[in-house]
């Protein structure tokens, strides 16, 4: 596992832990605000889905079009920045691929929603168990909760298309994917959207954007990001950054409280 990275603006009072699931591709992280620092963070779309179960004072979730208070959040791949606020955060986060979300639910998660709406009483019992558990116990309980619910199988062609999109960093056309699957474009579009939550074209855009966000955060100039990450030009990067994150590339690079869904939540 990578080491825990404490952001320079984090300050004291945060207890952070990380854990690798027994299932490939799933990572867990734990965050506890021990100093009442509070949280106000924007999460932009990426290539991963995120499930957060909070046992603190609850989270305020703002998707721009909807806002609610909940004991956590589950995000899909659907574009649009999600703002998460909390006065005393104490949570476990699970990162999964959209394929794994389908394996859990038998459907895609196309937008942000509360875990209670997806699992009801079982996730409420999990929250009660997490409240008094150590980090090791929390990870064991959460991992078991997830593993016990893998009961659906996505179409192999959909899985292969998703993996091809990731491997190409979004530089693949829908026609190529359809030919690879032996499907018509219409059938690929329909099945992929139903099981991943976005169209193949939008998934490719998000895979490309995910890499662009990481490069901008690492200090790469917008013009260089556009040239190296598959954009037609800097204006193309600008349009998609505003569309997905509600920010310009410069704003996205400069705001430390924005994180891609590809990485565990890091608070400032």
N, C-alpha and C positions, 0 to 999 in steps of 0.2 A: 504493500500500500504506500501511496505517496505520504509524505509527512504532513501534519496539520499545518496550514499556513495562517498565521495571524495577521490580518490586515494592519497596516501602520496606524490607521485611524480607529482601531477597535477599542483601545483603552482597556482598563481592567474590569474585572467583574464577570467575564464570560468563561463558562466551562464548556469546552468543545471536545467531542470524541468522534472517532470514525471507525467503521467496521465493514468488512467485506462479507457479503452474503455467501451462503453455500451454493447459490445458483449463479452461474456466470452472467455478468452484465448487470447485476444489481448491487448497488452500493448503499450503505446506511451511514447516517451521520446524526449526532446528537448535539443540541445546543441548549444551554441553560443560562439565562440572564441572572447572575447572582448579585449584580450591583444595581439593579433597577435602571439600567441604561435605556431600556426601551428600544423598539425596533421600528424603522420606517425604511422599507427597502422595495425597490422595483425589480421584478423578475421578468426578463424578456424571453420570447420564444426561442427554442433551440431544438436539438435532436432528441431530447429526453423528456419523459413525463415525470412529474414529481408528486409524491404523496407525503404530506406533513401531518403528523398527529401531535397536537399540542395539549399538554396537561397543566399549563400555566393559567393565565387569566383569559385565554382565548385569543383568537386572531381576528383582525378586521380585514376583510378581503375586498379589494376594489378592482373591478375589471374594466372600469371606465363606463360600462353600460349597466353595471349592477354592483351592489355593495351589500355585504352582510357580515355578521359576526358568527364565528364558528370555532369549533375545537380542532380546526385543521383545514387543509385544502388539498385537492387533487387536481393537477393541471394536465391538460392534453396538449397536443401540438398546435392547436388552433392559434393563429397569429393574434397578437395583442398583448401588451404589457400588463402584468398583474401587480398591483401594489399591495404589499403585506405590512400591516402595522400591528404592534402589540406592546402593551405596557410592561408585561413580565412574561417573556417567552421561555418555555421549557418544553422542548419538542424533540421528536425523532423524525428524521426525514429519510425517505426511500426514493432513490432514483431508479427508474425503469425505462425500458424502451417501449414504444407504442405497441410492438408485437407482444411484449409481456403483459401490458395492460389488457390487451384483448384476451390473452390466456387466462387472466384473472376474472374478467367480467363477461366475456362472450360478446363484447361490443366495444367500440372505441369511445374514448372520452374526448369530445370535441371542444370542450371549454372547461374553465375552472369550476369546480363544484366541491361541496363539503363531503368528507368521508362518510358521515352519518347518512347522507342521502344514498350512498352506494351500498353500504353494508349494514346500516342500522344498529341493532343491539350488539352484534359481535364487535364492532369497532368501539362502541361505548364501553363494553367490558374490557377491551384492550386498553383504553385510556385509563380506566380505573386501576388496572394492573401496573401500568407504567408509572403512575403517580408516586408510588413508594419504592420503586425498583432502582437498583444500581444501573450504570450504563451497560454493563455486560448482560444483566438480566433484561434490560429494555431491548437490546439488540436481539437477544434470543427470542423474546416474546414477539417482537415485531416481525422478525424473520419467519418464525413459525406461522404467524397470522397470514403472511403473504404466501408462503409455500403451500399451505393447506388449501388455498383457493385457486391453484393452477389446475383448471379442469377443462379448458376450451382449447381447440386447435385451429389456428388460422390456416388459410389456404397456403400450401407450400409456394405457390406462385407469388402470393402477396409477400411472403417472407423473403423470397429471393429478390423481388423487386426492391423492397426496402433496403436489403443489404447491398444491392447494386447501387442504389442512390447514395448510400453512405460511402461505399468504396470509391465512387467517382467524385465525391465531395459535391454532389448536386449537378455534376456536368454530364447529364444523360437525358436523352429525349424520351418522351412517352412512347413513341413508335418503337424505339430500341427495346424498351421494357416489354411491350406487348409482343414483339417478335420473339424475345427470349422466352416468354411464358407460353407462346403458342396461342395467345388470346387475341381477340379484337381489342382495339383501343377502348371501345365502349365498355366491354366487359372488365378490362383491367381497371378502368376509371371507377366503375361502380364497386367492384369487390375491394379494391385498395382503399377507397374512401370509407367504406363501411367498416373495415377492420383496422385501419390506421388512424382515421379521424380527419384526414385532409386528402386532397387529390394528389396523385403522383407528382404533378407539376409543382404544387405548393410544398410538398415534402422536399423536393429538390431545392426549391428556393430557401427553405428553412435550413437544410444541410449546408448550403453555401453561406447563409447568413450566420450560422453558428460559428463557422470558422472566421468570418469577418469580425464578429464581436470579440472573439479571442484575440485576434491580431490587433484590433483597435485598443483593447485593454492592455496589450503588451507594449503599446507605444508606437506601433507602425503607423505611418502617415496614411491618410485616407486615400490619396492617389495611388500609393503602393499597394494598399489593401485591395483596391478595385482591380488593379492590374494582376495581382497574384491570386486572387480568390474567385476569379471567373466572372467578373462583372464587365459589361461592355465598356463602361467608362465610370468616372467618378460620380457623374450625375445619376447613373443607374444605382450605384451603391447608396447615394443620398436618398433616392426615392424609396428604396426598400427598407432602409434603416428607419426612416420616418414612418413608413407603413407598419413595420413590425414592432418598433420600440417607442414610437411617438417622440423620437429625438433625432437630431442630426448626428452624423458620425462624430463630429467634434464634441458634441454634448455627451454622446454615449461614451466616448473615450475618457472624458473628464469627470464623469459622475461616478464616484467610488461606490455608491450604494446600489448600482445596477449590476446584476449578475445573470449570466446565461443559465438556463435550466440544465445545461450539460454538466455543470459543476455543483457540488454541495453548496448550500447557502452559507455565505460568509458575510458577517454583519459588520457594519461600521457605525 
